[in-house]
């Protein structure tokens, strides 16, 4: 067997091994793609269910929010009146307090005025 025949035989062997690796890679990629497609299908269905549940939750939250405001509006008005009355009475009592006594002049100024007089 000469060198040229060995070269042909080796290259053919390498070609066949490369084809086997390529087939294995294609098979693996196809199986992973199929698995991903299945997961995506399940996820898409799950997302649809979650979106629907979110819409229903928003409806319920709006309905309860409206009921809460209707039921508590009178209470809020009364609280506002009470807080306003309390604030006004506190402000009035602070204004009625006696003014603080005038500050005394410094001793040096008093002595100067006393000498001058």
Buried (B, 14 or more C-beta within 10 A) or exposed (E): EEEEEEEEEEEEEEEEEEEEEEEEEEEEEEEEEEEEEEEEEEEEEEEEEEEEEEEEEEEEEEEEEEEEEEEEEEEEEEEEEEEEEEEEEEEEEEEEEEEEEEEEEEEEEEEEEEEEE
